[in-house]
Amino acid sequence: MDLKGTNEPEFPIFVRFENGEFESYDDVEDLIHNLEDFDSDVNTDCEARDARGRKVRLKLKLLELKELSLQ
């Protein structure tokens, strides 16, 4: 997955969870191994943003990245 274009999310990816805590993820492998199952469309109390602060649509299911795109 090429994430270097300006229309693609840039790492690190930051996720704010419902309890207010933030986690950062440096690459796709980091997302897969540490976030495991996540859907930014379903987890509406959480928010994902890229290195530039842009909102990100992030979906992981069973240790597989399904979607990583700008909203």
C-alpha positions as CSV (number, residue, x, y, z in Angstrom):
1,M,0.0,0.0,0.0
2,D,1.6,3.3,-1.1
3,L,0.8,6.0,1.5
4,K,3.2,8.7,0.3
5,G,0.8,10.7,-1.9
6,T,-0.8,13.8,-0.5
7,N,-4.3,12.3,-0.9
8,E,-3.3,9.3,1.3
9,P,-3.0,9.2,5.1
10,E,0.5,9.8,6.4
11,F,2.1,7.9,9.3
12,P,2.1,8.0,12.2
13,I,-1.6,7.4,12.6
14,F,-3.1,8.7,15.9
15,V,-6.2,7.1,17.5
16,R,-8.1,8.8,20.3
17,F,-10.1,6.3,22.2
18,E,-13.5,6.8,24.0
19,N,-11.6,7.2,27.3
20,G,-9.6,10.1,25.9
21,E,-6.3,8.2,25.6
22,F,-4.2,8.5,22.5
23,E,-2.1,5.9,20.8
24,S,0.2,6.4,17.8
25,Y,1.0,3.8,15.1
26,D,4.1,4.2,13.0
27,D,3.2,1.9,10.1
28,V,0.7,-0.7,8.8
29,E,2.4,-3.5,10.7
30,D,2.2,-1.5,13.9
31,L,-1.6,-0.9,13.3
32,I,-2.2,-4.6,12.6
33,H,-0.3,-6.0,15.6
34,N,-1.5,-3.4,18.2
35,L,-5.0,-2.4,17.2
36,E,-6.2,-5.8,15.8
37,D,-10.0,-5.1,15.4
38,F,-11.1,-1.5,14.8
39,D,-13.6,0.3,12.6
40,S,-13.7,4.1,12.7
41,D,-17.2,4.1,11.2
42,V,-18.5,1.9,14.0
43,N,-16.4,3.1,16.9
44,T,-17.9,6.6,16.8
45,D,-16.5,7.6,20.2
46,C,-13.0,7.1,18.8
47,E,-11.2,9.2,16.2
48,A,-8.3,8.4,13.9
49,R,-6.1,11.1,12.3
50,D,-2.9,11.1,10.3
51,A,0.4,12.9,10.9
52,R,-1.1,16.1,9.3
53,G,-4.1,16.0,11.6
54,R,-6.6,14.9,8.9
55,K,-9.4,12.5,9.8
56,V,-8.8,9.0,8.7
57,R,-11.2,6.1,7.9
58,L,-9.5,3.1,9.6
59,K,-10.8,-0.5,9.4
60,L,-9.0,-3.6,10.7
61,K,-10.6,-7.0,11.1
62,L,-8.9,-10.1,12.5
63,L,-5.4,-8.7,12.1
64,E,-6.0,-7.5,8.5
65,L,-6.1,-3.9,7.3
66,K,-9.3,-3.5,5.4
67,E,-9.2,0.3,4.8
68,L,-6.9,3.2,5.5
69,S,-8.0,6.4,3.7
70,L,-8.7,10.0,4.3
71,Q,-12.3,10.9,5.2
